[in-house]
């Protein structure tokens, strides 16, 4: 369940950063296929850090076994923030 939530949060984070959703189509069946098969792409006109790109990408990995977990995000990003202070 948390793995699914992590993917949903990844889509939400992508939307916050870029002001759009990662996949777009007028047909629900085609959209579903895009979500299942297409790799995530990032708009070229908006610069983001490599760390943020890595986070979003790891949250949107299709295979739930390989996708980053909420706990891994918490630990990784708390460590990065504490290293910067």
Buried (B, 14 or more C-beta within 10 A) or exposed (E): EEBEEBBEBBBEBBEEBBEEEBBEEEEEEEBEEBBEEEEBEBEEEEEEEEEBBEBBBBBBBEEEEEBBBEEEBEEBEEEEEEEEE
